[in-house]
Amino acid sequence: MLKSHDLMVPGDRELLEKAHAEGLLTGRDRLAIMEPQCGFGELGLCCRMCYMGPCRIDPFGEGPQEGICGASRDTIVARNLLRECVGGAASHCGHARHVALLLKEVAEGKVKGYEIKNEAKLLSLAQGLGITTQGRGIKEVALDVANAALYDFGRQDGEPMNWLKLRAPKKEYEMWKGLGLLISNPHNEIEEAMHRTSMGNDADPVNLLLAMLRMGLVDGYAGLSLGTDLQDVLFGVPEPVKVEVNFGVLEVESVNLAVHGHNPILSEKILEWALKLEGEAKAAGAKRVNVVGVCCTGNELTMRHGVPMAAHNLQSELIMVTGAVDGMVVDIQCIWPHAAELASCYHTVMITTDPMVKIPGTTHIGFDAEHADEKAQEIVRAVIAAYKKRDKGKVKIPQYKSTAFVGFSVETIVNVLSKVNAEDPLKPVIDNIVSGNILGAVGIVGCPNLKLRDTAMTEQMTRELLKNNVLVVTTGCTAHILAQAGFMTTEAAATYCKDGLGTVLTAIGQAAGLGGALPPVWHMGSCLDNCRIADLLAALATKLDVKISQLPVAGSAPELVQEKAISIGTWFLALGLAVHLAPAPHVLGSPIVSKVLTQDLKGITGGWAYIETDPEKAAQGLVEIIKEKRKALGLSA
């Protein structure tokens, strides 16, 4: 049995010890204080939908078995889960809609600080949407694309949304149509889901779970796909780039500006003005402004500009404890309120920028596209001013730093594979899957969870999968974890893979002119970019003329934290993937919900949920799932 902290990342351990020496609390301490956590909540058996409650169902059958209104344990669990899914989908849809609004403003000439950086992707989207491009200006086309995106958020005709028709795989689209799951207006879907889960409405747990599948499609197409597509148009399609990762990317002699959150509308401008105001940083006595990425906006800047990946969201407190962060600029999602309290213990200025994300103890500088340049300058100057107040005696930067190849967009992957086979880029991958050199693939996504972090759940699972010739693709904060652990280097192929996968990665990397092997873990972007994984699977499935559920692949959120992981995972279930989760979602209090998700759903979409908290057992379970899928395709296991 592993002891607590045995597998903790060394830099984390150093900063945790520093925090304790300085009398500061972190999330680990608050988790310990919170234990034991509410058992009713963990099982999903607490209902707060009305003010006759809250109601709690006794899991042992000795106390209450129904809520005051008569809602069963299965109804309560299903309603709670659907609301979690709504929360995740709403987060991604809100993000995507803001990007669509920016594209519209750029096309109309209402904002001057942004431009269309990838015309090829814009024209490709326009073609898929049926928008005429020939003989038209690029901004004219961009306006039609933006309007097509925004139309979905207001349409009332009941027709399937534009991005669903654009991006959904054909076989899955027909399956969803037959199941009555096609979505039209994402806002209407969110409204209906909230309505049906309020007191006195839907009490059928199976019907509630079908509504959850619809919400997964909302997340996948109105959120992830739409948002990623339009960000690629505005900010560029990611390409492979070598970056540095971990706390060691902070610089003692520089102004360290950490960007944290999710939306590149903000972080792109912060990076631009950090470079432009370098002279002011030097005048303040610094070497330069060193922009580093935290969480998913870190991934966005990393894969497009090579900005160092400093920390995942669980480390957003610990990076403050270094005493070397002069400013942390945040926008939306995954922002820990306690980070502001830690910032106040040092010289660090923490700046919020979105009107719906204000945190006591921070400085708020409202940011919008119309005043982007003006506000970005104000933010960067505030961080430079904070640098002048830095107490060098409080600075401790753990000297841990590794490198990673990142930026594996689908376009990049196809381009790399085309160096091996220009006429049929996917053929080398398919041939090696058929031969067994690549057993299959697993997408490992999501955030780190304090309940599992000290067991190195994500790292151990990845190591075990690679031993079995399973290629790993990753997004979000999990990408930070695996980059820090050294899985994204050319050397990692030889270190972690058997001859089959390692040989393939070496051959492709050399053919592509990379001077070495491809890494065995492919960084595909932020959590919004999970659609890139789905697009890659759709391309493979289309090439083989099979459904995604038949491919030897699976998904995993090995340290489940966010509602967003529930909505992303639900989309993957709807696509037909087996999805591993740890810890278990809040469903174990319902036999019906648990059975539908882990067994019955397999006969509906082909996907199912697989729960396992032991990293080696989880990896082996995924390997067995892949082998079963290979067997069904007539391939050797």
Order of alpha helices (4+ residues) and beta strands (2+ residues): alpha-alpha-alpha-beta-beta-alpha-alpha-alpha-alpha-alpha-alpha-alpha-alpha-beta-beta-alpha-alpha-beta-alpha-beta-alpha-beta-alpha-beta-beta-alpha-beta-alpha-alpha-beta-alpha-alpha-beta-alpha-alpha-alpha-beta-alpha-beta-alpha-beta-alpha-beta-alpha
